[in-house]
Amino acid sequence: MINDWQDISGLIAIALLIIAGILTVAGVETIAGFDVLASGQSAAGYLAAGNFSIGVLSAGMFSVGVFSAGIFSVGIFAIGIFSIGIFSFGLYAVGLYVAHQYVRHS
């Protein structure tokens, strides 16, 4: 099951960018003080995409946010190879969900 989540992490990143594009076209520039669409080498915003992205929904190499998708993901819902969060999915996932599944299958 973990491999399935790794396979779709790229799709999640693309979906986040589509959501950001829709909000930008709708004229929404900020949500709760965060830029809606932030992209670049170091991106910080509500929907951030970049190598080092920080935001509520972030996608990138090093992602930190409530929902993050990337190789090194830290967040409540983290999807990536190295994931840290309450609900983490990845090769090296640390989280309550993964720990619960491990104990249940042991």
C-alpha positions as CSV (number, residue, x, y, z in Angstrom):
1,M,0.0,0.0,0.0
2,I,2.8,2.4,0.8
3,N,4.2,2.1,-2.8
4,D,0.8,3.2,-4.1
5,W,1.0,6.5,-2.2
6,Q,4.5,7.1,-3.5
7,D,3.3,6.6,-7.0
8,I,0.5,9.2,-6.7
9,S,2.6,11.9,-4.9
10,G,3.4,13.5,-8.2
11,L,-0.3,13.6,-9.1
12,I,-1.0,15.3,-5.7
13,A,1.6,18.0,-6.5
14,I,-0.1,18.6,-9.9
15,A,-3.5,18.8,-8.3
16,L,-2.3,21.4,-5.8
17,L,-1.0,23.5,-8.6
18,I,-4.3,23.2,-10.4
19,I,-6.2,24.3,-7.3
20,A,-3.8,27.3,-6.9
21,G,-4.3,28.2,-10.6
22,I,-8.1,28.1,-10.1
23,L,-7.9,30.4,-7.0
24,T,-5.6,32.7,-8.8
25,V,-7.8,33.0,-11.8
26,A,-10.8,33.6,-9.5
27,G,-8.9,36.6,-8.1
28,V,-8.1,35.2,-4.6
29,E,-4.6,36.4,-3.8
30,T,-4.3,35.6,-0.1
31,I,-5.9,33.3,2.4
32,A,-5.3,33.9,6.1
33,G,-2.4,36.1,5.3
34,F,-0.6,33.6,3.1
35,D,-0.2,34.0,-0.7
36,V,-2.4,31.6,-2.5
37,L,0.1,30.8,-5.2
38,A,3.8,30.7,-4.4
39,S,6.3,29.0,-6.6
40,G,10.0,29.2,-6.9
41,Q,13.2,28.0,-5.3
42,S,11.9,28.9,-1.8
43,A,8.1,29.1,-1.8
44,A,6.0,30.1,1.1
45,G,2.3,30.3,0.7
46,Y,-1.1,28.7,1.1
47,L,-0.5,26.5,-2.0
48,A,3.3,26.5,-2.4
49,A,5.3,24.6,-4.9
50,G,9.1,24.7,-5.1
51,N,12.3,23.0,-3.9
52,F,11.7,24.4,-0.4
53,S,8.0,24.9,0.0
54,I,6.2,26.0,3.2
55,G,2.5,26.3,3.3
56,V,-0.9,24.8,4.2
57,L,-0.8,22.7,1.0
58,S,2.8,22.4,-0.2
59,A,4.5,20.4,-2.9
60,G,8.2,20.2,-3.5
61,M,11.5,18.5,-2.7
62,F,11.3,19.7,1.0
63,S,7.7,20.3,1.9
64,V,6.4,21.6,5.2
65,G,2.7,22.1,5.7
66,V,-0.6,20.7,6.9
67,F,-0.8,18.7,3.7
68,S,2.6,18.2,2.0
69,A,3.8,16.1,-0.9
70,G,7.4,15.8,-1.7
71,I,10.5,13.7,-1.1
72,F,11.0,15.1,2.4
73,S,7.5,15.9,3.7
74,V,6.6,17.2,7.1
75,G,3.0,17.9,8.0
76,I,-0.3,16.5,9.4
77,F,-0.9,14.7,6.1
78,A,2.5,14.0,4.6
79,I,3.1,12.0,1.4
80,G,6.6,11.4,0.3
81,I,9.7,9.2,0.7
82,F,10.6,10.6,4.1
83,S,7.3,11.6,5.7
84,I,6.7,13.0,9.2
85,G,3.2,13.7,10.3
86,I,0.1,12.4,12.0
87,F,-1.1,10.7,8.8
88,S,2.2,9.9,6.9
89,F,2.6,7.8,3.8
90,G,6.0,7.0,2.5
91,L,8.9,4.7,2.5
92,Y,10.2,6.1,5.8
93,A,6.9,7.3,7.3
94,V,6.6,8.4,10.9
95,G,3.0,9.0,12.1
96,L,0.2,7.7,14.2
97,Y,-1.5,6.1,11.2
98,V,1.6,4.2,10.1
99,A,2.4,3.1,13.7
100,H,-1.1,1.9,14.2
101,Q,-1.1,-0.1,11.0
102,Y,2.3,-1.6,11.9
103,V,1.0,-2.7,15.4
104,R,-2.2,-4.0,13.9
105,H,-0.4,-6.2,11.4
106,S,2.2,-7.5,13.8
